[in-house]
């Protein structure tokens, strides 16, 4: 939805940690709060993020996780976005910076985190809403076509026109924003 911005979607309850925090304690906190990312802060400013990928890399390559600090495992480059940024702009920035999350900031202070999962959930809801609208339109159209031809009750009320090939079908499904018959869905 072009009207939705990052402020409306962001997770305001992020986990904030410092560089000197113990890595294992931070992972336990992430698990307890069911979060995938910790925002690493120095005072009120963000200086990095700690993700599951960072923790796994530390297990394989880095210092002993039992003695490691968040600062030794974190990713220092933090893609940020302003809270008023539209979702499609945020998705483009996330893609361009090859990041699975953006820290939402108001200047240097973090306000929340928006993830790929958040953006995909919004996209899925928009697609479902569009599919419901298409299906309602198809039912209305099939009933009006049957009424115009005097065929209501003769088996045409459960059919509609495929938006791909134009044929009547009772087996229409929403696919990429169109109502398509089985033949057109396989193409």
matplotlib code that plots the C-alpha trace (Angstrom):
import matplotlib.pyplot as plt

x = [0.0, 1.5, 0.0, 1.8, 5.1, 7.8, 6.6, 3.3, 5.1, 8.3, 8.8, 9.1, 10.1, 13.6, 16.4, 19.0, 22.5, 26.0, 29.2, 30.6, 27.6, 28.3, 27.4, 25.8, 23.6, 22.5, 21.5, 19.5, 17.8, 17.0, 15.5, 13.5, 12.0, 11.6, 13.6, 16.1, 18.1, 19.6, 20.4, 23.9, 24.0, 26.6, 24.6, 21.5, 23.3, 23.2, 26.6, 25.7, 23.3, 23.7, 21.8, 21.6, 24.0, 26.5, 26.3, 26.7, 29.7, 31.3, 30.6, 32.5, 35.2, 35.4, 36.5, 35.1, 31.4, 31.7, 34.0, 33.0, 31.3, 28.6, 31.2, 33.3, 30.4, 28.2, 27.8, 28.9, 27.3, 23.7, 21.3, 18.9, 15.6, 13.5, 10.1, 8.2, 9.8, 7.3, 7.5, 8.6, 11.5, 12.5, 12.3, 14.5, 17.1, 17.0, 17.7, 20.4, 22.3, 21.7, 20.3, 17.4, 16.6, 16.7, 17.0, 14.4, 15.9, 15.0, 18.5, 20.9, 18.4, 16.9, 13.1, 12.6, 13.4, 11.7, 12.6, 12.2, 9.5, 7.6, 7.6, 6.7, 3.8, 2.4, 2.8, 1.0, -1.9, -2.2, -2.2, -4.9, -7.0, -6.6, -7.5, -10.7, -11.7, -11.1, -13.1, -16.0, -15.9, -15.9, -18.9, -20.8, -19.8, -20.9, -24.2, -24.9, -23.9, -26.3, -29.1, -28.6, -28.8, -31.7, -29.4, -29.5, -30.0, -28.8, -25.2, -23.7, -23.9, -20.7, -18.7, -16.8, -14.5, -10.8, -8.8, -6.1, -7.9, -11.5, -13.1, -15.8, -14.6, -15.9, -12.3, -10.8, -8.1, -6.3, -2.8, -0.5, -3.5, -5.7, -8.4, -7.1, -8.4, -6.3, -4.9, -3.7, -2.2, 0.1, 1.5]
y = [0.0, 3.3, 5.1, 2.9, 4.1, 2.4, 4.0, 2.0, -1.3, -1.2, -3.2, -0.7, -3.3, -4.0, -5.5, -2.9, -3.9, -2.5, -3.5, -4.8, -7.1, -10.8, -12.6, -15.6, -13.5, -11.4, -14.5, -15.7, -12.4, -12.5, -16.0, -15.0, -12.0, -13.9, -11.3, -11.9, -8.7, -6.7, -3.0, -2.3, 1.1, 3.5, 5.8, 6.7, 6.2, 2.9, 1.6, -1.9, -4.8, -8.4, -11.0, -14.8, -14.8, -12.8, -15.3, -18.3, -16.7, -16.2, -19.9, -20.9, -18.3, -16.0, -16.0, -18.5, -17.6, -18.2, -15.2, -13.1, -9.8, -8.3, -5.9, -8.8, -10.4, -7.5, -6.1, -2.5, -1.2, -0.5, 0.4, 3.0, 4.5, 7.4, 6.6, 8.4, 6.4, 4.6, 0.8, 0.4, 2.8, 0.8, -2.4, -0.9, 0.2, -3.2, -4.9, -2.4, -2.8, -6.6, -6.5, -8.3, -5.5, -1.7, 0.3, 3.0, 6.2, 9.7, 11.2, 9.0, 7.5, 4.1, 4.0, 0.4, -2.3, -3.3, -6.6, -8.4, -10.5, -7.4, -6.2, -9.6, -9.8, -6.5, -7.6, -10.9, -9.0, -6.7, -9.7, -11.5, -8.3, -8.0, -11.6, -11.3, -8.3, -10.2, -13.2, -11.0, -9.3, -12.6, -13.9, -10.7, -10.7, -14.4, -13.8, -10.7, -12.6, -15.4, -13.0, -11.2, -14.5, -15.9, -18.8, -18.4, -21.8, -23.6, -24.1, -20.8, -19.0, -20.7, -19.8, -16.7, -15.5, -16.3, -13.1, -14.9, -16.6, -15.3, -18.7, -19.6, -21.7, -22.7, -23.4, -19.9, -19.0, -15.8, -15.9, -12.8, -10.6, -12.2, -14.8, -17.6, -21.0, -24.2, -24.0, -20.4, -21.0, -23.7, -21.4]
z = [0.0, -1.1, 1.9, 4.5, 5.9, 7.9, 11.2, 10.9, 10.3, 12.4, 15.5, 18.3, 20.9, 19.7, 21.9, 22.6, 23.8, 24.2, 22.5, 25.8, 26.6, 26.8, 23.5, 25.1, 27.4, 24.4, 22.5, 25.5, 25.6, 21.9, 22.3, 25.4, 23.6, 20.3, 18.3, 15.4, 15.8, 18.6, 18.0, 19.3, 20.9, 22.3, 24.5, 22.4, 19.1, 17.2, 16.1, 14.7, 14.8, 16.0, 14.1, 14.2, 11.2, 13.2, 16.1, 13.7, 12.1, 15.5, 16.3, 13.2, 12.7, 15.7, 19.3, 21.8, 22.1, 25.9, 26.2, 23.2, 23.4, 21.2, 19.8, 18.5, 16.7, 15.5, 12.0, 12.1, 8.9, 9.8, 7.1, 8.4, 7.3, 8.5, 10.0, 7.3, 4.4, 2.2, 2.3, -1.4, -0.7, 2.4, 0.4, -2.3, 0.3, 2.0, -1.4, -2.5, 0.8, 0.8, 4.4, 5.9, 8.2, 8.5, 11.8, 11.9, 13.2, 14.1, 13.6, 15.5, 18.0, 17.0, 17.1, 15.9, 13.4, 10.1, 8.6, 5.3, 7.0, 7.9, 4.3, 3.0, 5.4, 4.2, 0.6, 1.3, 3.0, -0.1, -2.4, -0.3, -0.3, -4.0, -4.6, -2.4, -4.5, -7.7, -6.6, -5.5, -8.8, -10.7, -8.8, -9.4, -13.1, -13.5, -11.9, -14.1, -17.3, -16.3, -15.6, -18.9, -20.9, -18.8, -17.8, -14.0, -12.4, -15.5, -14.3, -15.4, -12.0, -10.8, -13.9, -14.9, -17.6, -17.4, -17.6, -19.6, -22.4, -22.1, -21.8, -19.3, -16.4, -13.0, -11.9, -11.6, -9.2, -8.4, -9.9, -10.1, -9.6, -12.3, -12.2, -14.4, -15.5, -15.0, -18.5, -18.1, -14.7, -16.1, -18.8]

ax = plt.figure().add_subplot(projection="3d")
ax.plot(x, y, z, "-o")
ax.set_aspect("equal")
plt.show()
